[in-house]
Amino acid sequence: MTNQEIIALTGKYVAATYARFPVALVRGEGCRVWDADGKAYLDFVAGIAVCALGHAHPRLLRAITEQARRLLHVSNLYHIEPQARLAELLCRHSFADRAFFCNSGAEANEAALKLGRKYMKERVSSDRTEVITMQGSFHGRTMATVSATAQEKYHRGFEPLVPGFKYVPFNDLRAVELAVDARTAAVLVEPIQGEGGVRVAADGYLAGLRRLCDERGLLLIFDEVQTGLGRTGTLFAYQQAGVAPDILTLAKALAGGIPIGAMLAREEVMAAFTPGTHAATFGGNPFASAVALETLQTILEEDLPGRAARLGARILERLQGLQARLPLLRAVRGRGLLIGIEVGTDAKAIVSRCLERGLLILTAGDNVLRLVPPLILGEAEADEGLAILEGVLAEAA
Ligand SMILES: *Cc1c(COP(=O)(O)O)cnc(C)c1O
């Protein structure tokens, strides 16, 4: 099928929930993808920070075919070796003692909210059920996670929201202190707000939240669905803040493009999830777990977090140089290969022009361009993509 044929078929039969760009991508290799008409694109989107190993990575292909031949799915009625090994590896490389597996970021956050509430009600006080979240956050699209998401545009039309959330400004420790009361159970925060505009937690903010949660006996939950698995220059973004959460959520890059989500927690907290209290039919099935295990092993063995840190610093420096010349660029920020460029124009139009010239990037909010390329991005590919982006920005200025 051609681009136009696929676009027409989508327009006729698929729910119109997405404002899609007018191309259909049909093939990928490394950091490049091709559309149905054969045009090539350099991919700085990576399926929205999902394809950390790029496309058609040989190690993933091998893990996928081997596990598909062996066993796809059996349910959590039984023990699953790749799931147990994935949990072990995640725990060995984080603060956590145990992992719960599901299928998406929203589901991982749902699990975190349910665990947090159950733990606090049972171990601390039945009144402590509320969660404080940050303005500009994004935690998912289910009723509870969209209610946790403190952005009105995601709420519109879906009220009444799930009760039990209180919103405060991001990067404002004092606002959290003032919001805590006898009903507060937990604080939920992204170390870097992704969808909300690539807003990085200020120095001392996460450590301040940790201190506050310790003083007031609250749970601290980090949503690392976007920042996790090496993207920001360390395996988890929280490691750069020098403090650990009680609960952490992952999804996007965990299996390099196969759907999976995970919630990690300390032993004492996870103990509130007893048999029968929470479940997901597909959660951590043999296939998704085996692919996630191979993805995580590759990220660790090839030091992709280190690579993201080095390449990201280079890209950030080059963009900051551009900012000095082009006032259209209001701000350049990020960590590792999660980079935001705030522009004084419609970001979507810039993204469209980059697409025409063979570069895929995306937005984060209305006026921020977001670059989240595969962690395997080469230096020459980074330069090639930046040259296209610089050309488009220079024209728009
Ligand atoms: C993408 C994202 C989610 C939602 O993940 P889904 O897999 O789309 O449900 C939640 N939190 C953050 C920080 C995200 O970036």
The ligand as an SDF file (V2000), in Angstrom:
LIG
                    3D

 15 15  0  0  0  0  0  0  0  0999 V2000
    4.3750    7.8880   28.2110 C   0  0  0  0  0  0  0  0  0  0  0  0
    4.2770    8.1530   29.6670 C   0  0  0  0  0  0  0  0  0  0  0  0
    3.2760    7.5510   30.4690 C   0  0  0  0  0  0  0  0  0  0  0  0
    2.1680    6.7250   29.8870 C   0  0  0  0  0  0  0  0  0  0  0  0
    2.6410    5.5610   29.2800 O   0  0  0  0  0  0  0  0  0  0  0  0
    1.6490    4.6860   28.3490 P   0  0  0  0  0  0  0  0  0  0  0  0
    2.4910    3.4960   28.0030 O   0  0  0  0  0  0  0  0  0  0  0  0
    1.2900    5.5300   27.1710 O   0  0  0  0  0  0  0  0  0  0  0  0
    0.4700    4.3500   29.1720 O   0  0  0  0  0  0  0  0  0  0  0  0
    3.3160    7.7850   31.8250 C   0  0  0  0  0  0  0  0  0  0  0  0
    4.2490    8.5580   32.3870 N   0  0  0  0  0  0  0  0  0  0  0  0
    5.2140    9.1520   31.6610 C   0  0  0  0  0  0  0  0  0  0  0  0
    6.2410    9.9920   32.3440 C   0  0  0  0  0  0  0  0  0  0  0  0
    5.2560    8.9790   30.2810 C   0  0  0  0  0  0  0  0  0  0  0  0
    6.1970    9.5960   29.5460 O   0  0  0  0  0  0  0  0  0  0  0  0
  1  2  1  0
  2  3  1  0
  2 14  2  0
  3  4  1  0
  3 10  2  0
  4  5  1  0
  5  6  1  0
  6  7  2  0
  6  8  1  0
  6  9  1  0
 10 11  1  0
 11 12  2  0
 12 13  1  0
 12 14  1  0
 14 15  1  0
M  END
$$$$
